[in-house]
Amino acid sequence: LKDAPLLILDEATAHLDAETEQQVLQALDRFMVGRTTLFISHSPAGLALCDEVVDLSRGCCVSIDSLSSKEPDLASGTTTRMKTTVGQT
């Protein structure tokens, strides 16, 4: 991949089994260092890589929060659609 300062990942772990998904997320965690990353996903698995979570509903932004404020919602399964941003500038 090109050494670009911006990385956009749209459903990068979709359709992967849990073990492969974790391997991909570990590789992305290393690759994202020093890059601003837009990580778009319907799965909460990659949220540990993210600094902020943007909740979308019907194409509109519902909220923008830090990951720590989203953790209770994620545990209960109420946050199902998300677009997340990791910024390392």
Backbone as ProteinMPNN parsed JSONL, in Angstrom:
{"seq_chain_A": "LKDAPLLILDEATAHLDAETEQQVLQALDRFMVGRTTLFISHSPAGLALCDEVVDLSRGCCVSIDSLSSKEPDLASGTTTRMKTTVGQT", "coords_chain_A": {"N_chain_A": [[0.83, -1.19, 0.0], [0.352, 2.278, -0.597], [2.217, 4.793, 1.103], [0.361, 6.645, 2.499], [-1.032, 9.538, 4.219], [-3.681, 9.363, 4.925], [-6.065, 6.906, 5.512], [-8.658, 4.969, 4.307], [-11.049, 2.725, 5.219], [-13.491, 0.62, 4.276], [-15.751, -1.459, 5.479], [-13.734, -3.38, 6.034], [-13.341, -5.782, 7.37], [-15.49, -7.341, 6.787], [-17.382, -10.301, 6.304], [-15.466, -12.066, 7.232], [-14.146, -14.795, 9.164], [-14.072, -15.065, 12.777], [-11.443, -15.452, 13.803], [-9.725, -14.762, 11.643], [-10.577, -12.155, 11.28], [-9.618, -10.946, 13.646], [-6.849, -11.195, 13.19], [-6.537, -9.536, 10.947], [-7.343, -7.088, 12.083], [-5.309, -6.743, 13.992], [-3.095, -6.4, 12.3], [-3.903, -4.065, 10.981], [-3.922, -2.298, 13.136], [-1.209, -1.876, 13.584], [-0.497, -0.797, 11.094], [-1.957, 1.566, 10.962], [-0.736, 3.453, 12.547], [0.306, 6.757, 12.921], [-1.299, 7.658, 10.904], [-4.302, 9.182, 9.749], [-7.35, 7.612, 10.037], [-10.267, 6.406, 8.564], [-12.594, 4.269, 9.543], [-14.984, 2.243, 8.525], [-17.765, 0.413, 9.501], [-20.141, -2.213, 10.209], [-19.848, -3.866, 12.241], [-18.894, -4.196, 15.655], [-16.328, -5.07, 16.263], [-13.87, -3.867, 15.459], [-13.696, -1.556, 16.934], [-11.943, -1.118, 19.054], [-9.703, -0.072, 17.93], [-10.269, 2.537, 17.501], [-10.604, 6.076, 18.08], [-12.787, 7.774, 18.165], [-16.357, 7.493, 17.781], [-18.841, 7.576, 15.378], [-22.201, 7.604, 15.198], [-24.603, 6.552, 12.898], [-27.829, 6.958, 11.474], [-30.131, 6.102, 9.141], [-28.625, 7.492, 7.252], [-27.97, 9.858, 8.505], [-26.103, 11.749, 10.899], [-26.194, 10.738, 14.182], [-24.873, 10.823, 16.613], [-21.681, 11.789, 17.969], [-19.093, 10.457, 19.649], [-16.611, 9.645, 22.171], [-14.848, 6.528, 22.276], [-14.934, 5.35, 24.834], [-17.283, 6.351, 25.96], [-19.143, 5.012, 24.478], [-18.982, 2.334, 25.07], [-20.824, 1.062, 27.004], [-23.238, 0.992, 25.462], [-22.421, -0.595, 23.326], [-21.941, -3.019, 24.558], [-24.518, -3.769, 25.221], [-25.584, -4.075, 22.774], [-26.98, -2.112, 21.423], [-25.93, -0.242, 19.696], [-25.696, -0.463, 16.429], [-25.142, 0.375, 13.833], [-22.38, 1.955, 12.564], [-19.839, 4.399, 12.039], [-16.481, 4.868, 12.237], [-13.755, 6.801, 13.45], [-10.295, 7.112, 13.45], [-7.816, 9.097, 14.635], [-4.558, 10.043, 14.248], [-2.601, 12.34, 14.434]], "CA_chain_A": [[0.0, 0.0, 0.0], [1.05, 3.554, -0.614], [2.423, 5.358, 2.431], [-0.472, 7.852, 2.515], [-1.392, 9.972, 5.571], [-5.098, 9.085, 5.15], [-6.445, 5.534, 5.185], [-10.108, 4.777, 4.362], [-11.375, 1.299, 5.24], [-14.941, 0.437, 4.214], [-16.088, -2.866, 5.74], [-12.48, -4.11, 5.813], [-13.377, -7.116, 7.968], [-16.773, -7.981, 6.472], [-17.398, -11.679, 5.785], [-14.326, -12.836, 7.732], [-14.401, -15.517, 10.404], [-13.59, -14.308, 13.934], [-9.984, -15.545, 13.928], [-9.126, -13.961, 10.571], [-10.9, -10.761, 11.579], [-8.669, -10.487, 14.66], [-5.54, -11.067, 12.547], [-6.592, -8.33, 10.114], [-7.379, -5.931, 12.982], [-3.968, -6.583, 14.561], [-2.247, -5.826, 11.247], [-4.343, -2.684, 10.778], [-3.491, -1.516, 14.298], [0.186, -1.48, 13.33], [-0.429, -0.006, 9.868], [-2.637, 2.844, 11.146], [0.074, 4.378, 13.343], [0.746, 7.931, 12.185], [-2.24, 7.957, 9.82], [-5.71, 9.395, 10.064], [-8.047, 6.475, 9.448], [-11.723, 6.325, 8.6], [-12.9, 2.841, 9.605], [-16.437, 2.132, 8.381], [-18.117, -0.972, 9.79], [-21.373, -2.54, 10.911], [-19.433, -4.748, 13.329], [-18.153, -3.48, 16.695], [-15.044, -5.712, 16.551], [-12.732, -2.98, 15.233], [-13.785, -0.31, 17.692], [-10.789, -0.936, 19.934], [-8.714, 0.695, 17.181], [-10.819, 3.861, 17.193], [-10.659, 7.114, 19.101], [-14.132, 8.34, 18.185], [-17.397, 6.725, 17.105], [-19.93, 8.371, 14.816], [-23.384, 6.771, 14.958], [-25.446, 6.994, 11.79], [-29.142, 6.342, 11.333], [-30.758, 6.549, 7.898], [-27.736, 8.421, 6.564], [-27.756, 11.088, 9.277], [-25.294, 11.62, 12.107], [-26.981, 10.751, 15.405], [-23.987, 11.252, 17.695], [-20.233, 11.626, 17.859], [-18.626, 10.258, 21.013], [-15.387, 8.869, 22.346], [-15.131, 5.099, 22.404], [-15.263, 5.0, 26.217], [-18.686, 6.66, 26.238], [-19.971, 4.091, 23.697], [-18.823, 0.946, 25.504], [-22.05, 0.443, 27.54], [-24.165, 0.724, 24.36], [-21.912, -1.709, 22.525], [-22.133, -4.245, 25.328], [-25.927, -4.151, 25.177], [-25.941, -4.331, 21.389], [-27.883, -1.105, 20.872], [-25.262, 0.471, 18.612], [-25.548, -1.464, 15.383], [-24.571, 0.983, 12.634], [-21.391, 2.911, 13.019], [-18.698, 4.807, 11.242], [-15.542, 5.264, 13.262], [-12.613, 7.561, 12.989], [-9.096, 7.078, 14.255], [-6.949, 10.193, 14.223], [-3.228, 10.067, 14.85], [-1.928, 13.394, 13.687]], "C_chain_A": [[0.871, 1.249, 0.0], [1.132, 4.103, 0.806], [1.686, 6.693, 2.539], [-0.827, 8.236, 3.954], [-2.851, 9.699, 5.925], [-5.418, 7.679, 4.661], [-7.963, 5.412, 5.35], [-10.4, 3.29, 4.215], [-12.889, 1.148, 5.315], [-15.253, -1.051, 4.318], [-14.882, -3.783, 5.504], [-12.495, -5.524, 6.381], [-14.695, -7.846, 7.703], [-16.547, -9.381, 5.905], [-16.165, -12.492, 6.179], [-14.753, -13.622, 8.962], [-13.711, -14.765, 11.539], [-12.065, -14.314, 14.056], [-9.284, -14.679, 12.877], [-9.386, -12.48, 10.801], [-9.919, -10.192, 12.604], [-7.268, -10.31, 14.076], [-5.476, -9.805, 11.697], [-6.573, -7.088, 10.999], [-6.023, -5.685, 13.635], [-3.019, -5.959, 13.545], [-2.616, -4.367, 11.003], [-3.9, -1.786, 11.922], [-2.057, -1.03, 14.116], [0.274, -0.531, 12.137], [-1.003, 1.397, 10.049], [-1.814, 3.866, 11.929], [0.563, 5.527, 12.467], [-0.163, 8.332, 11.04], [-3.611, 8.299, 10.404], [-6.476, 8.318, 9.317], [-9.549, 6.608, 9.636], [-12.066, 4.847, 8.48], [-14.417, 2.696, 9.623], [-16.819, 0.669, 8.571], [-19.496, -1.077, 10.427], [-21.067, -3.416, 12.123], [-18.646, -3.961, 14.374], [-16.745, -4.016, 16.941], [-13.848, -4.771, 16.411], [-12.724, -1.717, 16.062], [-12.61, -0.069, 18.625], [-9.695, -0.121, 19.253], [-9.081, 2.17, 17.073], [-10.808, 4.803, 18.384], [-12.065, 7.673, 19.259], [-15.084, 7.462, 17.38], [-18.473, 7.693, 16.639], [-21.076, 7.411, 14.523], [-24.21, 7.391, 13.846], [-26.775, 6.259, 11.841], [-29.813, 6.95, 10.116], [-29.942, 7.642, 7.209], [-27.451, 9.711, 7.294], [-26.934, 10.791, 10.523], [-26.193, 11.761, 13.333], [-26.14, 11.245, 16.571], [-22.533, 11.032, 17.308], [-19.718, 11.566, 19.286], [-17.268, 9.574, 21.019], [-15.779, 7.404, 22.507], [-15.568, 4.761, 23.821], [-16.718, 5.303, 26.551], [-19.632, 5.725, 25.492], [-19.951, 2.669, 24.245], [-20.074, 0.345, 26.144], [-23.07, 0.113, 26.448], [-23.719, -0.484, 23.552], [-22.127, -3.03, 23.242], [-23.583, -4.712, 25.268], [-26.413, -4.409, 23.76], [-26.832, -3.275, 20.766], [-27.244, -0.285, 19.763], [-24.966, -0.538, 17.517], [-24.954, -0.904, 14.104], [-23.57, 2.022, 13.097], [-20.37, 3.223, 11.951], [-17.717, 5.341, 12.263], [-14.335, 5.942, 12.657], [-11.47, 7.396, 13.97], [-8.216, 8.198, 13.761], [-5.637, 10.128, 14.963], [-2.435, 11.085, 14.066], [-0.838, 14.02, 14.507]], "O_chain_A": [[1.981, 1.257, 0.533], [0.224, 3.901, 1.612], [2.314, 7.745, 2.657], [-0.916, 7.365, 4.819], [-3.229, 9.791, 7.093], [-5.082, 7.309, 3.535], [-8.494, 5.719, 6.417], [-10.041, 2.673, 3.212], [-13.499, 1.513, 6.32], [-15.047, -1.807, 3.369], [-14.997, -4.825, 4.859], [-11.739, -6.38, 5.921], [-14.978, -8.863, 8.337], [-15.624, -9.603, 5.12], [-15.851, -13.493, 5.535], [-15.617, -13.179, 9.719], [-12.855, -13.917, 11.287], [-11.465, -13.288, 14.377], [-8.351, -13.944, 13.2], [-8.517, -11.645, 10.548], [-9.44, -9.069, 12.442], [-6.571, -9.361, 14.436], [-4.477, -9.086, 11.721], [-5.86, -6.13, 10.699], [-5.627, -4.533, 13.814], [-2.225, -5.085, 13.893], [-1.734, -3.525, 10.837], [-3.541, -0.63, 11.697], [-1.737, 0.108, 14.46], [1.038, 0.434, 12.168], [-0.58, 2.325, 9.36], [-2.176, 5.042, 11.963], [1.155, 5.308, 11.41], [0.161, 9.246, 10.282], [-4.014, 7.756, 11.432], [-6.285, 8.127, 8.116], [-10.032, 6.887, 10.733], [-11.852, 4.241, 7.43], [-15.06, 2.996, 10.629], [-16.282, -0.213, 7.902], [-19.959, -0.152, 11.095], [-21.951, -3.674, 12.941], [-17.809, -3.135, 14.011], [-16.025, -3.454, 17.767], [-12.897, -4.879, 17.185], [-11.83, -0.884, 15.909], [-12.312, 1.08, 18.954], [-8.847, 0.461, 19.931], [-8.276, 2.971, 16.597], [-10.977, 4.392, 19.532], [-12.483, 8.007, 20.367], [-14.684, 6.784, 16.433], [-18.955, 8.524, 17.41], [-20.94, 6.51, 13.695], [-24.484, 8.591, 13.848], [-26.837, 5.085, 12.205], [-30.039, 8.159, 10.059], [-30.496, 8.591, 6.656], [-26.758, 10.579, 6.763], [-27.053, 9.723, 11.123], [-26.87, 12.775, 13.503], [-26.624, 11.993, 17.419], [-22.206, 10.213, 16.449], [-19.886, 12.517, 20.049], [-16.833, 9.003, 20.019], [-16.923, 7.094, 22.84], [-16.487, 3.962, 24.0], [-17.329, 4.587, 27.344], [-20.811, 5.648, 25.837], [-20.829, 1.874, 23.909], [-20.378, -0.812, 25.854], [-23.704, -0.941, 26.502], [-24.542, -1.303, 23.142], [-22.454, -4.039, 22.618], [-23.85, -5.914, 25.266], [-27.522, -4.904, 23.56], [-27.391, -3.499, 19.692], [-27.959, 0.314, 18.96], [-24.078, -1.378, 17.667], [-24.317, -1.644, 13.354], [-23.886, 2.872, 13.93], [-20.083, 2.406, 11.076], [-18.081, 6.186, 13.081], [-13.952, 5.69, 11.514], [-11.655, 7.527, 15.18], [-7.895, 8.247, 12.574], [-5.617, 10.156, 16.193], [-1.69, 10.741, 13.149], [-0.159, 14.932, 14.036]]}, "name": "protein", "num_of_chains": 1, "seq": "LKDAPLLILDEATAHLDAETEQQVLQALDRFMVGRTTLFISHSPAGLALCDEVVDLSRGCCVSIDSLSSKEPDLASGTTTRMKTTVGQT"}
